[in-house]
C-alpha cells in the first residue's frame, strides 16, 4: 500500500507535533521535577546533628540523631520532646555555624 504525498505530509506533521509536545512536556514538567528531587537529596545528605530544621508540617526543631531514613528531632525547649521522623518530612535545614559567623 503506497501513501499519497498528502498522506505522507500529514503523517510527518503529526510526527512533528508529537515530538514538539513531547519536548515541551519534558522541559516544563519532568526536568524541573528531577532538579527538585536532586536538591532534596543533597539537602538530606548534608544534614548533621545540631542543625535546625523546618518540617513539612511547619514545626521548627533541632536534629539530635540521624539514622538511615529516620531523623530524631527535638522540638521546643523541653528536652523530652524528641520525635523520630522520616527524612522526607524535613523541608529546610539551617546550619548553626552559618548563623554564628554572620553575627560576627
Protein Blocks (a to p, Z undefined) as FASTA:
>chain_A
ZZdfklmmmmmmmmmmmmmmmmmmmmmmmmmmmmmmmmmmmmmmmpcehiacddfkopac
ddfbdcfklccddehjblklccdddfklpmbdcdfklmmmmmZZ
